[in-house]
C-alpha cells in the first residue's frame, strides 16, 4: 500500500511542474528562493523529467487525454467512488482512515481519485476497442458457473475442521457451529454464520479459489469435505505460508440452463476483456492506434525514446500527417506506456 500511495505522491509532485509549464508561468519563474540563489521552473522540470517514475506520469497523462476523447471511455463519479471504497477496504481502512493515510504519504483523496479516474478511463478505452469472438464466448460459457450462496466454517487446524464436519454430519446446526468455532473475519455487527454469494467470474478476495471451486460442485444443502487453503499473502514479508481449513455448506444455487448465455453475455464478455488487458500485445496495439488517431507529438527530445516497444519509429511523428511532416521535426515522437507503474 505504501508503495502505491508514494507513487501517487510522486505523480502529484510531477504534475505541479507540468501544470506550471502549461499555465502561463515562464520557465525562468522562481519556484524557491534562498540566500545566494533560487530554483526555477526550468531547473525543476529538467530534474524531474530524468526520473523514470515521472516519465511514466507523462505517459499516462498522454494516454488519459487521448482516451478521454473516446465517447466509450467515459467514467462516472459513481465508478470512481466504488473503486475508491474498494481500495480502502482491500487494505482494511475505512474511507476516512484511508484519506488520512493518503495525507500522511503526501497525497490526498482528490489526487488518488484522479488517479483512479485516469486508470478507469484507459481501461474503458481499451475494452471498447477489444473484440470477443463467438468461439471465445462459447468457451467461456462452458466454464461459467452461475451464482451460488454458501455458509462456511474456517479453522486454524485440519483436526478442528474434521471434527466440525463430523458434528455437521451427525446433525449439528451449521449456523450455530459457525458462530461458535469459526475464525472467519467479519465486520462489526455481522455473524460468522452469514452467507456469501459469488459466481465463477467473481473477483472477491474474501473467498479462496479452492473454496469457490468446491462450492460449485455441491448440491443444495450439501456439505464439502475439509478444504485446505495455503495463504501466501504474507510470504514475501515473513517467508511463511499460513494454512487455513474450511467446511462449506451450499445454501442456494442458480442452475445454468440452455439459452441462458444472453442473460450473462455482458458479464462474461467484460471478464474476457479484463483478461485480455493482461496481454501486452493486444494492449500495445490499441495504444498505438489511439495515439496515431490523436496525432500525439513529443516536443521535448529528452522523451524521444519513450515509445520503444510500442511504436515502430520514435524519432518522427507516428500520426496521420507523418508523411508530410517537416524534416526539421525528426526528433518528435508519440508517447505512451502501461498505467500500472504510476498507479
C-alpha positions as CSV (number, residue, x, y, z in Angstrom):
1,X,0.0,0.0,0.0
2,X,2.8,2.4,0.9
3,X,4.4,1.9,-2.5
4,X,1.2,2.7,-4.3
5,X,0.5,5.8,-2.3
6,X,4.0,7.0,-2.5
7,X,3.8,6.7,-6.3
8,X,0.6,8.7,-6.2
9,X,2.5,11.4,-4.3
10,X,5.3,11.4,-6.9
11,X,2.7,11.7,-9.6
12,X,1.2,14.7,-7.9
13,X,4.6,16.2,-7.5
14,X,5.3,15.9,-11.2
15,X,2.0,17.4,-12.1
16,X,3.0,20.6,-10.2
17,X,5.8,21.2,-12.7
18,X,3.9,20.1,-15.7
19,X,0.9,22.4,-14.8
20,X,3.3,25.2,-14.1
21,X,4.8,25.0,-17.5
22,X,1.3,24.9,-19.2
23,X,-0.5,27.6,-17.1
24,X,1.4,30.7,-18.3
25,X,4.4,30.5,-15.9
26,X,7.6,31.1,-17.7
27,X,10.5,28.6,-17.5
28,X,12.6,31.1,-15.6
29,X,10.0,31.7,-12.9
30,X,11.3,31.0,-9.4
31,X,9.7,28.2,-7.5
32,X,12.1,28.5,-4.5
33,X,14.3,31.4,-3.5
34,X,17.1,31.3,-0.9
35,X,20.2,33.2,0.0
36,X,22.6,33.2,-2.9
37,X,20.3,31.5,-5.4
38,X,16.9,30.1,-6.5
39,X,15.3,27.1,-8.2
40,X,13.4,27.9,-11.4
41,X,10.5,26.1,-13.1
42,X,13.0,25.0,-15.8
43,X,15.5,23.6,-13.3
44,X,12.8,21.7,-11.6
45,X,11.4,20.4,-14.8
46,X,14.8,19.3,-16.1
47,X,15.4,17.4,-12.8
48,X,12.2,15.6,-12.5
49,X,11.9,14.5,-16.1
50,X,15.0,12.4,-15.8
51,X,13.2,10.1,-13.3
52,X,11.5,7.1,-14.8
53,X,8.6,7.3,-12.5
54,X,7.9,10.8,-13.7
55,X,8.3,9.8,-17.3
56,X,5.5,7.3,-16.6
57,X,3.4,10.1,-15.2
58,X,3.7,11.9,-18.5
59,X,3.0,8.8,-20.5
60,X,-0.2,8.3,-18.5
61,X,-1.2,11.9,-18.9
62,X,-1.0,11.5,-22.7
63,X,-2.8,8.2,-22.7
64,X,-5.6,9.5,-20.5
65,X,-6.0,12.6,-22.7
66,X,-6.1,10.5,-25.9
67,X,-8.6,8.1,-24.5
68,X,-10.8,10.8,-23.0
69,X,-11.8,11.9,-26.5
70,X,-13.4,8.5,-26.9
71,X,-17.1,8.5,-26.0
72,X,-16.8,4.9,-24.9
73,X,-14.2,5.7,-22.4
74,X,-16.2,8.0,-20.1
75,X,-16.0,7.3,-16.3
76,X,-18.8,8.3,-13.9
77,X,-18.3,9.6,-10.3
78,X,-20.2,6.5,-9.1
79,X,-17.5,4.3,-10.7
80,X,-14.7,6.3,-9.1
81,X,-16.5,6.3,-5.7
82,X,-16.9,2.5,-5.9
83,X,-13.2,1.9,-6.8
84,X,-12.0,4.3,-4.0
85,X,-14.1,2.4,-1.4
86,X,-12.8,-0.9,-2.7
87,X,-9.2,0.3,-2.5
88,X,-9.7,1.5,1.1
89,X,-11.5,-1.8,2.2
90,X,-8.9,-4.0,0.5
91,X,-6.3,-2.8,2.9
92,X,-8.5,-2.7,6.0
93,X,-9.2,1.0,6.0
94,X,-12.5,2.9,6.3
95,X,-12.8,5.7,3.7
96,X,-11.9,8.3,6.4
97,X,-8.9,6.3,7.6
98,X,-7.7,5.8,4.0
99,X,-8.0,9.6,3.4
100,X,-5.9,10.2,6.5
101,X,-3.3,7.7,5.3
102,X,-3.0,9.3,1.9
103,X,-2.3,12.7,3.6
104,X,0.4,11.1,5.7
105,X,2.1,10.0,2.5
106,X,2.0,13.5,1.0
107,X,-1.1,12.9,-1.2
108,X,-4.8,13.4,-0.7
109,X,-8.2,11.9,-1.5
110,X,-8.8,14.0,-4.6
111,X,-5.3,13.2,-6.1
112,X,-6.0,9.5,-5.6
113,X,-9.5,9.8,-7.0
114,X,-8.0,11.5,-10.1
115,X,-5.5,8.6,-10.4
116,X,-8.4,6.2,-10.2
117,X,-10.3,8.2,-12.9
118,X,-7.3,8.1,-15.2
119,X,-6.9,4.4,-14.8
120,X,-10.6,3.7,-15.3
121,X,-10.6,5.9,-18.4
122,X,-7.8,4.0,-20.0
123,X,-9.4,0.6,-19.0
124,X,-12.7,1.7,-20.5
125,X,-11.0,2.8,-23.7
126,X,-9.1,-0.4,-24.1
127,X,-12.2,-2.6,-23.5
128,X,-14.2,-0.5,-26.0
129,X,-11.7,-1.5,-28.7
130,X,-11.4,-5.2,-27.9
131,X,-13.2,-7.8,-30.0
132,X,-14.5,-11.0,-28.5
133,X,-15.2,-13.8,-30.9
134,X,-18.1,-16.2,-30.8
135,X,-15.7,-19.0,-30.1
136,X,-14.2,-17.2,-27.1
137,X,-17.6,-16.5,-25.8
138,X,-18.8,-20.2,-26.2
139,X,-15.7,-21.5,-24.4
140,X,-16.1,-19.1,-21.5
141,X,-19.8,-20.0,-21.3
142,X,-18.9,-23.7,-21.0
143,X,-16.7,-23.0,-18.0
144,X,-19.1,-20.5,-16.4
145,X,-20.8,-21.2,-13.1
146,X,-23.8,-19.0,-12.1
147,X,-24.2,-17.6,-8.6
148,X,-24.1,-19.8,-5.5
149,X,-24.8,-18.9,-1.9
150,X,-22.8,-20.5,0.8
151,X,-22.0,-20.6,4.5
152,X,-18.6,-21.6,5.7
153,X,-16.6,-22.5,8.8
154,X,-12.9,-21.6,8.9
155,X,-10.5,-23.2,11.4
156,X,-6.8,-22.9,12.1
157,X,-6.1,-26.7,12.1
158,X,-7.2,-29.6,9.9
159,X,-8.3,-31.5,13.1
160,X,-10.7,-28.8,14.1
161,X,-12.2,-28.7,10.6
162,X,-12.5,-32.5,10.6
163,X,-14.3,-32.5,13.9
164,X,-16.6,-29.8,12.8
165,X,-17.5,-31.8,9.7
166,X,-18.2,-34.9,11.8
167,X,-20.6,-32.9,14.0
168,X,-22.4,-31.5,11.0
169,X,-22.9,-34.9,9.5
170,X,-24.3,-36.0,12.9
171,X,-26.9,-33.2,12.6
172,X,-25.4,-30.2,14.3
173,X,-26.8,-26.8,13.1
174,X,-24.3,-25.2,10.7
175,X,-25.1,-21.6,11.7
176,X,-24.7,-22.4,15.4
177,X,-21.5,-24.2,14.9
178,X,-20.1,-21.5,12.6
179,X,-20.8,-18.8,15.2
180,X,-19.2,-21.0,17.9
181,X,-15.9,-22.1,16.3
182,X,-15.3,-20.3,13.0
183,X,-12.3,-17.9,12.9
184,X,-13.6,-16.2,9.8
185,X,-13.1,-12.4,10.0
186,X,-16.3,-10.5,9.9
187,X,-17.2,-6.8,10.2
188,X,-18.8,-5.4,13.3
189,X,-22.4,-6.4,13.6
190,X,-22.0,-9.4,11.2
191,X,-22.2,-13.0,12.3
192,X,-19.8,-15.7,11.3
193,X,-22.7,-17.8,10.0
194,X,-23.5,-15.2,7.4
195,X,-23.9,-16.3,3.8
196,X,-21.6,-15.3,0.8
197,X,-22.7,-15.1,-2.8
198,X,-20.4,-15.4,-5.9
199,X,-20.2,-16.8,-9.4
200,X,-17.2,-18.1,-11.3
201,X,-16.4,-14.6,-12.6
202,X,-16.4,-13.1,-9.1
203,X,-13.4,-11.0,-8.1
204,X,-14.0,-11.3,-4.4
205,X,-10.9,-11.8,-2.2
206,X,-13.0,-12.9,0.8
207,X,-13.4,-16.5,-0.5
208,X,-10.4,-18.5,-1.5
209,X,-10.5,-20.0,-5.0
210,X,-10.3,-23.5,-3.6
211,X,-13.5,-22.8,-1.6
212,X,-15.3,-21.4,-4.6
213,X,-14.4,-24.4,-6.8
214,X,-15.7,-26.8,-4.1
215,X,-18.9,-24.9,-3.7
216,X,-19.7,-25.0,-7.5
217,X,-19.7,-28.9,-7.3
218,X,-22.1,-29.1,-4.3
219,X,-25.8,-29.7,-4.4
220,X,-28.2,-27.5,-2.3
221,X,-27.7,-28.1,1.4
222,X,-24.7,-30.3,0.6
223,X,-21.5,-30.2,2.7
224,X,-18.0,-30.1,1.4
225,X,-15.1,-32.2,2.7
226,X,-12.4,-30.3,4.5
227,X,-10.8,-27.8,2.2
228,X,-7.2,-26.8,2.7
229,X,-6.1,-23.3,1.6
230,X,-2.4,-22.2,1.6
231,X,-2.5,-18.5,2.3
232,X,0.7,-16.9,0.9
233,X,-0.3,-13.3,1.3
234,X,2.5,-12.6,3.8
235,X,5.1,-14.9,2.3
236,X,7.1,-12.1,0.7
237,X,7.4,-10.4,4.2
238,X,7.8,-13.4,6.5
239,X,8.7,-16.3,4.3
240,X,5.9,-18.3,5.9
241,X,2.7,-19.9,4.4
242,X,-0.4,-20.0,6.7
243,X,-2.7,-22.9,6.2
244,X,-6.4,-22.4,6.7
245,X,-9.1,-25.1,6.7
246,X,-12.8,-24.7,5.6
247,X,-16.0,-26.6,5.6
248,X,-18.7,-25.3,3.2
249,X,-22.5,-25.7,3.1
250,X,-24.3,-24.8,-0.1
251,X,-27.3,-22.7,0.8
252,X,-28.6,-22.0,-2.7
253,X,-27.5,-22.5,-6.3
254,X,-28.6,-20.9,-9.6
255,X,-28.6,-23.7,-12.2
256,X,-27.2,-23.0,-15.7
257,X,-29.7,-23.6,-18.4
258,X,-29.5,-23.8,-22.1
259,X,-30.4,-20.5,-23.6
260,X,-29.1,-18.5,-20.6
261,X,-26.0,-17.2,-22.4
262,X,-27.7,-13.9,-23.3
263,X,-28.5,-13.4,-19.7
264,X,-24.8,-13.5,-18.7
265,X,-23.3,-12.3,-22.0
266,X,-22.3,-8.8,-20.9
267,X,-20.7,-10.1,-17.7
268,X,-18.8,-12.8,-19.5
269,X,-17.7,-10.5,-22.3
270,X,-16.4,-8.0,-19.8
271,X,-14.5,-10.7,-17.9
272,X,-12.9,-11.8,-21.2
273,X,-11.8,-8.3,-22.0
274,X,-10.4,-7.9,-18.5
275,X,-8.3,-11.0,-19.1
276,X,-7.1,-9.6,-22.5
277,X,-5.8,-6.5,-20.7
278,X,-3.1,-8.7,-19.4
279,X,-2.0,-9.5,-23.0
280,X,0.7,-6.9,-23.7
281,X,0.5,-7.4,-27.5
282,X,-3.2,-6.6,-27.5
283,X,-2.8,-3.5,-25.3
284,X,0.2,-2.1,-27.2
285,X,-1.7,-2.5,-30.5
286,X,-4.6,-0.5,-29.1
287,X,-2.3,2.2,-27.6
288,X,-0.6,2.6,-31.0
289,X,-4.0,3.0,-32.8
290,X,-5.3,5.5,-30.2
291,X,-2.1,7.7,-30.2
292,X,-2.0,7.6,-34.0
293,X,-5.6,8.8,-34.2
294,X,-4.9,11.5,-31.6
295,X,-1.9,12.8,-33.6
296,X,0.3,12.8,-30.5
297,X,3.7,14.5,-30.8
298,X,6.6,15.0,-28.4
299,X,8.1,18.5,-28.2
300,X,11.0,17.6,-25.9
301,X,13.7,15.4,-27.4
302,X,14.6,14.1,-23.9
303,X,11.4,12.0,-24.2
304,X,12.1,10.7,-27.7
305,X,12.7,7.1,-26.6
306,X,9.5,6.7,-24.5
307,X,7.8,4.7,-27.3
308,X,10.4,1.9,-27.6
309,X,8.5,-1.3,-28.0
310,X,5.2,0.4,-28.7
311,X,5.6,2.5,-31.9
312,X,7.8,1.4,-34.8
313,X,9.5,4.8,-35.2
314,X,10.0,7.1,-32.2
315,X,12.0,9.8,-34.0
316,X,9.2,11.0,-36.2
317,X,5.6,11.8,-35.8
318,X,3.7,8.5,-36.0
319,X,0.4,10.2,-36.8
320,X,-1.8,10.6,-39.8
321,X,0.2,13.5,-41.1
322,X,3.7,12.0,-40.6
323,X,4.3,11.6,-44.3
324,X,4.2,15.3,-44.8
325,X,6.0,16.4,-41.6
326,X,8.8,18.8,-42.0
327,X,12.2,17.1,-41.9
328,X,13.3,19.6,-39.2
329,X,10.9,17.8,-36.8
330,X,12.5,14.4,-36.9
331,X,13.0,14.4,-33.1
332,X,9.2,14.5,-32.4
333,X,7.5,11.3,-31.4
334,X,4.4,9.8,-29.8
335,X,4.2,9.0,-26.1
336,X,2.5,6.0,-24.4
337,X,3.1,3.4,-21.8
338,X,1.3,1.0,-19.4
339,X,-0.6,2.6,-16.5
340,X,0.4,0.1,-13.8
341,X,3.7,1.6,-12.7
342,X,2.2,5.0,-11.9
343,X,-0.7,3.5,-10.0
